[in-house]
Structure formats: structure tokens, C-alpha cells
Amino acid sequence: MKVFRGLPNAASRAPCALAIGNFDGVHRGHQALLARLREVASKMALESAVMTFEPHPREFFAARAGDPSKAPTRIASLRDKLQSLAKAGVDRVIVEHFNEHFASLSPQEFVEKILVQGLHVKWLIVGEDFCYGSKRAGNVATLIEAGKQYGFHVESQTTVTSSGTRISSSAVRSALAQGDFAKAQVLLGHPYAMSGHVIHGKKLGRTIGFPTLNLRVAHKHPALSGIYIVQVHGMAENAVPGVASIGVRPTVDDSGRVLLETHLFDYDQQCYGRLISVEFLKKLRDEEKYIDLPTLTDAIERDAVQARTYFKQIADSATSATDRI
């Protein structure tokens, strides 16, 4: 899969079937849309392409309005989004920088400069509530008319549901915020995880008996915050159990930087630079600020005991099920 930061240069432009959206989480609704995109691209002998945005448009407008609380939490990093799009079989992804210039494009300019001149779109699919152009003045109806004028077909995808629930990024965010990982898995079509390269930290965990793997979280408002039971993929042949904290670490750091710290059970190997995936299984509690390091250490110890008990119960249950067979 080819990834372009902004519109491809003239030499790299090729007629394409295109899907436009934020694709945060690449949930099952997105997956249905992408399957339709691949189907049509194959029939028309076109490359399948996705246009997505960085930052999320709502994040941009929230920052411009001076109210970050209006920005949606992020389900996935750009890395994880691109990995999901590659897994869905997309040929190329255009990561458009959503800035003041892009936001000010009129619907007509968006069609002419982006879709027609920039991407050579021949077929386009969007969600049924898709809007585009300055002040969201364009919608699916105006896009269909523009397609007739410029020679590309437009299709809108109706809402995908599961057991009566609308599958959307908002629904995934809600499930994650509630710690309902079973529901999130149904909406996503896979367990929820965050990936990244292990980075060096302050090594504080080692001094209190709980060394951690640290992953930088690119966004200030991830969909998760708190202490979780996890298992980590990419460290060994099988997933390694552990307990993780995602947040700003108020007891030991006042920078406001978000970090994902994971303490692995019964594992002691160097792993800096390694690409890992942290799968979230159960929320234990919210992040707290403690009065001193001993109090923090006691809390981590309790978290670790709970997590070890969780994994032991799963192992005992699996053993019992095997014995009954």
C-alpha cells in the first residue's frame, strides 16, 4: 500500500476509486465500505484509494474555537489506522493535512482541485451523512451532481448496524470509555489494541520494582485512560500478560504528555525499539494522583495482584474446560 502525505505529485496520480472519511478505528462499518470500494475498483480496473485526514477535522475546529473538549477522543493512532487500511486491501492512502487552507475550500474547489485534478477520481463512496467544503456546505446530493458534471460516479453507504446498534466511531469510543471491550470487539471486528515502538522512559518503574514498556501516545485525548489488564503481542511467541497504565502520570510528571506504560509479568528482556501491540482486556480503575511514591507503589502492587488473579482464573477455566472434553 502506498501512502501519500497530501495529494500525490503529477507522476504518481492515477485514475482511482476513492473512499473519503476519517476511518478512526476502521470498524466494521468502515470495513463494509472498504469491501465495496475494492469490489468496484477491481471491476473497473482502478486503484482503490482512501482519503483520510490528520488531524481529525473536529479536532482542528475544536482547537480553532479554543475548546479542546469538543475534539473527539482518538481510537487509533495514524500508524494503526494505516495498518488497518492495508489489511483491508487498499492500494493507496492519501493523508490530507486538515488545516485552515483545506477547511476554507468551497465545495466546488474541493471537487475540482482535490477530486478531479488531484486524484483523478472515477468512482467515489462516502457515508450517507458526508459533508464537505467550507462550513460543510456540500453534501451527498451536491456531490452526486458534481459527479455528473465531472464524470465520476458517487455512491453513499447506509448505516451498518449490529443487534440494532449503529456501528460508528462514536459507538466504539463510548464502549471503550465504559471499559466494555466485548462490545468494542463486536463493533471493531477484532480485539482493541494500541501499537507502537518501545521507547526509553525515566526508568522510574525499575526503582519501585515495576519496570515498564513505554509507548508514546501521539494524541492528547486517546479513547482510553486509566489502569488496565492487558496482554502484549510481539514480545514472544505467545501474548505476554501484564498490567498497563495510559494517561498523564500525575504523581510523577506534570508535563501533560500521555504515555502508555505496561508492566509485563515474568518477563525480563531488553526490548527498546521493538514494535509491539498492547491488547486491552479489562479496566481496573481510573488514573489517580498519589501523595508520594510509596502510595503509588502500593496501588500498582494491588493492580498487579488483580491482573494476575484475572489471568489465573482464565487459565483455570481453560483447564477445567479441557478436562470436561
Buried (B, 14 or more C-beta within 10 A) or exposed (E): BEBBEEBBEEEEBEBBBBBBBBBBBBBBBBBBBBEBBBEBBEEBEBBBBBBBBBBBBBBBBBEEEEEEEEBBBBBBBBBBBBBBBEEBBBBBBBBBEBEEEBBEBBBBEBBBBBBBBBBBBBBBBBBEEBBBBBEEEBBBEBBBEBBEEBEBBBBBBEEBEBEEEEBBBEBBBBBBBEBBBEBBBBBBBBBBBBBBBBEEBEEBBEEBEBBBBBBBBEBBBBBBBBBBBBBBBBBEEEBBBBBBBBBBBEBBBEEEEBBBBBBBEEBEEEBEEEEBBBBBBBBBBEBEEBEEEEEBBEBBEEBBEBBBEBBEEEEEEEEEEEEEE
